[in-house]
Amino acid sequence: MGPALEDFGARLTPPQSLLRHTLLNFIENR
């Protein structure tokens, strides 16, 4: 379960960071 959970986390992180980056850009551009 550990390695599978780590793989899931590695899969989940890029979209979250991209979403955070987009959100920060949106807030700064207002």
C-alpha positions as semicolon CSV with decimal commas, in nm:
position;residue;x (nm);y (nm);z (nm)
1;M;0,000;0,000;0,000
2;G;0,291;0,237;0,072
3;P;0,446;0,239;-0,280
4;A;0,103;0,252;-0,443
5;L;0,008;0,547;-0,224
6;E;0,336;0,722;-0,313
7;D;0,268;0,664;-0,683
8;F;-0,082;0,807;-0,640
9;G;0,064;1,110;-0,461
10;A;0,322;1,159;-0,737
11;R;0,039;1,143;-0,990
12;L;-0,173;1,390;-0,795
13;T;0,093;1,654;-0,724
14;P;0,156;1,800;-1,075
15;P;-0,209;1,897;-1,140
16;Q;-0,234;2,053;-0,794
17;S;0,083;2,257;-0,841
18;L;-0,034;2,362;-1,188
19;L;-0,373;2,463;-1,048
20;R;-0,203;2,660;-0,770
21;H;0,023;2,830;-1,025
22;T;-0,275;2,922;-1,242
23;L;-0,466;3,052;-0,942
24;L;-0,173;3,270;-0,831
25;N;-0,138;3,412;-1,182
26;F;-0,512;3,482;-1,195
27;I;-0,500;3,665;-0,861
28;E;-0,193;3,868;-0,961
29;N;-0,345;3,969;-1,295
30;R;-0,664;4,110;-1,141
